[in-house]
Amino acid sequence: MKLSTKGHYAVTAMLDLALHQDHAPVTLADISQDQGISLSYLEQLFARLRRDHLVTGVRGPGGGYRLARAAREITVADIIVAVDENIDAANGGLERKASGERCLTHDLWSELSAQIYDFLNGITLADLADEPSIRVLARGEAAQPTSGAPPDSQAC
């Protein structure tokens, strides 16, 4: 199963906040530049994250965003649900055949979706932020993308 760009970017942006939670609020412009995510796309995502009380905005000079709760209290599943990302492996409710009958493999896909949700619900932003490889990337010590690739096409 593959999650969409919306969920991927939301988790990436929230992890950026978690890595900088001991500093000043983080601006969406900074996240956009650091992570190669469109500023307008981040604005849309953060409206949803704010609505679900995962981030808080700080106005004025030196303003930006902060996590609304401790990083150990925010799971990857929380973030994906907040941006309305569908993690249902049963094709978002398309488990019925054209005739209206239930698909023979519906239970299989429903169970897979439940396991994916449970897995993502068991990973917090603090867990991700504590990973040594993520700390290295956050310090900018990782290799930069090749010059021909646009920032949004980088594989993680």
Summary of the structure (lengths in Angstrom):
residues: 156
radius of gyration: 17.6
end to end distance: 15.7
largest distance: 59.0
contacts: 408
relative contact order: 0.16
helix: 51%
strand: 8%
